[in-house]
Amino acid sequence: MTLTPPPTDSGRDPISPEQARAALDAAMAERLGDNWADEDSFWVLVTGHDYMARVNGFGKNIDFYVDLLGNVTIEEKPLDPTQSSGRTIAWVILILALGIAYLFARAVGWL
């Protein structure tokens, strides 16, 4: 049994993953700047593939979606409560670890 894809309503064929990646890269460079992926940049690629990417930076999430016809949709959202509380917990753990290391060094006589 051979399955054939259903015909498209508009007669247009879906774009290839390579074309989707090119459209996604162009949209990301336009929105975030050409050097958004550099280490010195504040943007972090959280997840992505040929048809989608999510970056995080400056207290917001930006989602880029490419549909099968090559149209790029961009959605900007603030950080959700889980991300905010996770950052707070990470800072608390870091400060506690530094405090414990300082107290240990004082107890041993290194300071």
N, C-alpha and C positions, 0 to 999 in steps of 0.2 A: 504494500500500500504506500503510495507516494502522497505526501502532504504538500500542497502548494500554498504560498501565502495569499491572503485575501488581497484583492486589488485596492489601491488607495483611492479615496474619494477625489482628491485633487489631481491624481495622475502623477504626483511627484514621488520619487523614490526616497527612502530614508537615507540620511547621510551616513558615511562610514565613521568608525571610531576615530580615525586619523583626522577627518574633517571636523568632528566634534571637538577633539582636543585642540585643534588650531583655533576654532571659534572661542573656546573656553579660555585659552591662553591670551588671545587678543582682548577679550572682555576684561580679564583680570589685570592685564597690563594697563588698559585704559582707565580702569577704576582705581587701582591701587598704586600705579606707577610702574615703570619698567623694572625697577630693582626691588620689587616687593619680596622676592624670595631670598635676598641676601641675608646673611647672618646679622648684619647691622640694622636691618629693617625690623619694625615692631610687629609685622604680620607673621603669623604662624599658620601653616597649612595643617588643619586638624584632620581632615579626611578628603579623599577625592578619587576620582577615576576619570575616564574619558568624557563622560557626560555630566559630571557634577564635581564641585569642590566647595569646601567650607574653610574659610580663613577666620582667624581670631586675632584681634588687636585693638588697642585703644578703647577697651571696654565694650566691644560689640562683636557680634558674629556677622559675617557676610557670606551668604550662600549664592553660588553661581550654578545655574541649571541650563543644560542645553537639551532642547527637545529633538526629536528625530528628524525634524525639518531644518534644523540649524539655528533656530531662534534661541537667544540667550536671555534668561530671566535672572534678575539680581534681586535678592531679598536681604535687607539689613535689619538685624534684630539686636536688642540689648542683651547683655549677659543674663542667663536665667539664674534663678536662686541657687541651683545646684553648683554652678560654676563659681558664683560669688562665695558661697559657704566653703567650697573646696579650697579656694585661695586663702580664705581666712584661717582655715584649719592648717594649711601648709605653713603659713606665717607663724602660727602659735607653736607648731611642732619645731620649727627652726629656732625660735626664741628659747623654747624650753631646752632644746639640745645644747644650745650655746651656754645657757645658764648652768646646766648640769656639768658640762665640760669645765666651766670656770670654777664651780664649787669643788669638783674633783681635783683640779689642779691646785686649788688652795689647800685642800685636805692633805694632799700628798707632799706639799711643800715646794711645788714648782713655781708658785707665784708668791 
